[in-house]
Amino acid sequence: MTRHEVYDAVVAGGGPAGAVAALVLARAGRRVAIVDDPPAPAGGAHKVGESLPSAAAPLLRDLGLWPDGTAAPHLRSTGMYVSWGSPALYERSPVQDPYGAGWQLDRLRFDAFLREAAHAAGAEPLRGQAVDAVDDGPGLRLLVRQEHGTRELGCAWAVDATGRRAALARRRAVRRRQDRLVAVHVLLPRQDPAVGGQSDREARTVVEAVPGGWWYTTLTPVGRIVAHLTDPDIADPRLRTPDGFLRAALHTRYIGARLTAGDLSGPPAPRWSAAHGMRLAPYAGPGWIAAGDAALAFDPLSSQGILTALHSGARAGLAAALCLAGAPPRPVLASYTDFLDGIDAAYVRHHAEAYAAETRWPELPFWQRRGPVREPADVHT
């Protein structure tokens, strides 16, 4: 185990929250490192969480990331079809959004763009995975797992942007899980008409409730994502195989109708991802602050995950920069807490309203569990 030089701040995680936090800190003149091990682009590689609401545009402008951050090949969202609370399919148009149409992202490309912006501002990239933080009074000592062993990084402030696992904050806070929702998903590559494929031009997202959960499909720059949201204890085991997943998708009323002939041959193996809502309590403490899914994670039905990650990353970076500049930490962190509490309160309200609107299967486990609001369960590690 080797000791590395001390940074003003270390950001653990290079997704939207971590990259933006590092960007803000670097622009504030702080010596900052981003610890991340981003996936190497490969055929069929993708990351779920692809919807970016148009409300992100003002923040991207403020950060100097507009319009490049959402330029082609990212796709403009053309609306949504929803079958929820009724077997009928109805349309939600972008004109109903006060900010207009949002985007369907290539998440790997979008995340890489944000990291590159942070690096250009002066944030140092360090490959690895942050696994813990130890109080080193003053400051913290981060333990980073790398290919050839564990590395130690000293810092005055740490930003935990490691997603739901909250690698740095988990020993300092309680993770309160909303439920056990998981996403089972595949990426179906876009077909090329030039080589005999069938062009997939339907860019509207489709959301369809079913007895055991709900499905969605949407077109992204790298292909069509098809996902089923359910609870792990009631998930059909056949969803674990490519053919079983495809058969389940085709068994739906509307999702299957969006699949082209090219999608039906050789589907990839389904991937499973945690999709439950979760909040950290507290969001921050002496020398550390959580952002993105490490602080607040949302059910994908909200389509607010990336937007909240961007805002919380910017706020976390600013909070750490203010404390490093000598501002009293308590009021700075209290303001950050108030900001996230407001977002969480709105999310909880809208989540309850959305699930209450589906009344066709109240006796079935998935929907019964999402009836009246219940106290979230603490996650113990």
Long-range contacts (C-beta under 8 A, 24 or more apart in sequence): 1-149, 1-150, 1-151, 1-152, 2-149, 2-151, 2-152, 3-152, 3-154, 4-151, 4-152, 4-153, 4-154, 5-154, 6-139, 6-153, 6-154, 6-155, 6-156, 7-31, 7-32, 7-33, 7-124, 7-153, 7-154, 7-155, 7-156, 8-32, 8-155, 8-156, 8-157, 8-324, 9-33, 9-155, 9-156, 9-157, 9-158, 9-159, 9-320, 9-321, 9-324, 10-35, 10-130, 10-140, 10-142, 10-153, 10-155, 10-157, 10-158, 10-159, 11-35, 11-123, 11-158, 11-159, 11-161, 11-317, 12-36, 12-130, 12-142, 12-158, 12-159, 12-160, 12-161, 12-162, 12-167, 12-168, 13-130, 13-159, 13-160, 13-161, 13-162, 13-163, 13-292, 13-294, 14-38, 14-111, 14-115, 14-125, 14-161, 15-111, 15-161, 15-163, 15-292, 15-293, 15-309, 16-110, 16-111, 16-114, 16-292, 16-306, 16-309, 16-310, 16-313, 17-161, 17-291, 17-292, 17-293, 17-294, 17-309, 17-310, 17-312, 17-313, 17-316, 18-159, 18-161, 18-162, 18-291, 18-292, 18-313, 19-111, 19-114, 19-115, 19-117, 19-118, 19-313, 20-63, 20-114, 20-118, 20-309, 20-310, 20-313, 20-314, 20-317, 21-159, 21-161, 21-291, 21-313, 21-314, 21-316, 21-317, 21-320, 22-118, 22-121, 22-123, 22-159, 22-317, 23-63, 23-114, 23-117, 23-118, 23-121, 23-123, 23-317, 24-63, 24-313, 24-314, 24-317, 24-318, 24-321, 25-123, 25-159, 25-317, 25-320, 25-321, 26-118, 26-121, 26-122, 26-123, 27-121, 27-122, 28-317, 28-318, 28-321, 28-324, 28-325, 30-320, 30-321, 30-324, 31-122, 31-124, 32-122, 32-123, 32-124, 33-123, 33-124, 33-125, 33-126, 33-153, 34-115, 34-118, 34-119, 34-123, 34-124, 34-125, 34-126, 35-126, 35-127, 35-128, 35-129, 35-130, 35-142, 35-144, 35-153, 36-115, 36-125, 36-126, 36-127, 36-128, 37-127, 37-128, 37-129, 38-108, 38-111, 38-112, 38-115, 39-108, 41-108, 43-189, 44-187, 44-189, 44-223, 44-268, 45-108, 45-222, 46-106, 46-107, 46-108, 46-187, 46-220, 46-222, 46-223, 46-225, 47-107, 47-108, 47-111, 48-107, 48-183, 48-185, 48-225, 48-227, 48-273, 48-300, 49-107, 49-300, 49-305, 49-306, 50-104, 50-105, 50-106, 50-107, 50-218, 50-220, 50-225, 51-77, 51-102, 51-103, 51-104, 51-105, 51-205, 51-218, 51-303, 51-306, 52-102, 52-103, 52-104, 52-105, 52-110, 52-306, 52-307, 53-97, 53-99, 53-102, 53-303, 53-304, 53-307, 54-94, 54-97, 54-99, 54-100, 54-101, 54-102, 54-103, 55-97, 55-99, 55-102, 55-307, 56-102, 56-306, 56-307, 56-310, 57-99, 59-310, 59-311, 59-314, 60-310, 62-314, 63-117, 63-314, 64-117, 65-113, 65-114, 65-117, 68-113, 69-110, 69-113, 69-114, 70-103, 70-105, 70-110, 73-106, 73-109, 73-221, 74-103, 74-104, 74-105, 74-106, 74-109, 74-110, 74-221, 75-103, 75-104, 75-105, 75-203, 75-219, 75-220, 75-221, 76-101, 76-102, 76-103, 76-104, 76-203, 77-101, 77-102, 77-103, 77-104, 77-203, 77-204, 77-205, 78-203, 78-204, 79-204, 79-205, 80-204, 80-205, 80-206, 80-207, 81-204, 81-205, 81-206, 81-207, 81-254, 82-206, 82-207, 82-208, 83-206, 83-207, 83-208, 83-209, 83-253, 83-254, 84-207, 84-208, 84-209, 84-214, 84-354, 84-357, 84-358, 85-209, 85-357, 85-358, 85-359, 85-360, 87-253, 89-206, 89-208, 89-253, 89-254, 91-204, 104-203, 104-205, 104-218, 104-219, 104-220, 104-221, 105-220, 105-221, 105-306, 106-220, 106-221, 106-222, 107-220, 108-222, 109-221, 126-153, 129-167, 130-160, 130-162, 130-167, 130-168, 131-167, 132-167, 132-168, 132-171, 133-158, 133-160, 133-168, 133-171, 133-288, 135-287, 138-287, 139-287, 140-287, 140-288, 142-168, 155-287, 156-287, 156-324, 157-287, 157-288, 157-289, 157-320, 157-323, 157-324, 158-287, 158-288, 158-289, 159-288, 159-289, 159-290, 159-291, 159-313, 159-316, 159-317, 159-320, 160-288, 160-289, 160-290, 160-291, 160-294, 160-295, 161-290, 161-291, 161-292, 161-294, 161-309, 161-313, 161-316, 162-294, 163-292, 163-293, 163-294, 163-297, 164-274, 164-276, 164-278, 164-293, 164-294, 164-297, 165-294, 166-280, 166-290, 166-294, 167-294, 168-288, 168-290, 168-294, 169-280, 169-288, 169-290, 169-294, 170-381, 172-285, 172-288, 173-280, 173-281, 173-282, 173-283, 173-285, 173-290, 174-280, 174-281, 174-378, 174-379, 175-278, 175-279, 175-280, 175-378, 175-379, 176-278, 176-279, 176-280, 176-281, 176-376, 176-377, 176-378, 176-379, 177-276, 177-277, 177-278, 177-376, 177-377, 177-378, 177-379, 178-276, 178-277, 178-278, 178-299, 178-351, 178-376, 179-231, 179-276, 179-277, 179-299, 179-369, 179-370, 180-231, 180-232, 180-233, 180-276, 181-229, 181-230, 181-231, 181-274, 181-275, 181-276, 181-277, 181-299, 182-229, 182-230, 182-231, 182-232, 182-235, 182-272, 182-273, 182-274, 182-275, 182-276, 183-227, 183-228, 183-229, 183-272, 183-273, 183-274, 183-275, 183-300, 184-227, 184-228, 184-229, 184-230, 184-235, 184-239, 184-240, 184-245, 184-270, 184-271, 184-272, 185-225, 185-226, 185-227, 185-228, 185-270, 185-271, 185-272, 185-273, 186-225, 186-226, 186-227, 186-242, 186-245, 186-267, 186-268, 186-269, 186-270, 186-271, 187-220, 187-222, 187-223, 187-224, 187-225, 187-268, 188-223, 188-224, 188-225, 188-226, 188-259, 188-262, 188-263, 188-267, 188-268, 189-222, 189-223, 190-219, 190-222, 190-223, 190-224, 191-260, 191-262, 191-263, 197-260, 197-262, 198-260, 198-261, 198-262, 200-224, 200-260, 202-258, 206-254, 206-255, 206-258, 207-301, 208-252, 208-253, 208-254, 208-255, 209-358, 209-360, 210-252, 211-360, 211-361, 211-364, 211-366, 211-367, 212-236, 212-364, 212-366, 213-366, 214-301, 215-249, 215-252, 215-255, 216-255, 216-300, 217-249, 217-255, 217-258, 217-259, 224-258, 224-259, 224-263, 226-255, 226-259, 227-300, 229-275, 229-299, 229-300, 229-301, 230-366, 231-365, 231-366, 231-369, 234-365, 234-366, 239-270, 240-270, 241-269, 241-270, 242-266, 242-267, 242-268, 242-269, 242-270, 243-267, 245-270, 275-299, 275-300, 277-347, 277-351, 277-376, 278-376, 278-379, 279-344, 279-376, 282-337, 283-333, 283-336, 283-337, 283-340, 284-316, 284-319, 284-333, 284-336, 284-337, 285-333, 286-329, 289-316, 289-319, 289-320, 289-333, 289-336, 290-316, 291-315, 291-316, 291-317, 295-340, 296-340, 296-343, 296-344, 296-347, 298-347, 298-351, 299-351, 301-351, 301-354, 301-355, 302-347, 302-350, 302-351, 302-354, 304-347, 308-343, 311-339, 311-343, 312-339, 312-340, 312-343, 315-339, 348-373
